[in-house]
């Protein structure tokens, strides 16, 4: 990413690596196709957010008529 002293001006598309416009319609992607490819990767669980393993006791299941 290059800057011109006032902020970022060039970005690379995270999907294909082509230049993406900062003020572009599909930012940070270069086009709708790359945006949808990325969304598909999330849906297919190719990306993930790491979570901590719960080391404590498991919560007892609630009965359907109990409130949260």
Secondary structure as UniProt FT lines:
FT   STRAND          2..3
FT   STRAND          8..12
FT   TURN            14..16
FT   STRAND          19..20
FT   TURN            22..23
FT   TURN            25..28
FT   HELIX           32..43
FT   TURN            44..45
FT   TURN            64..65
//
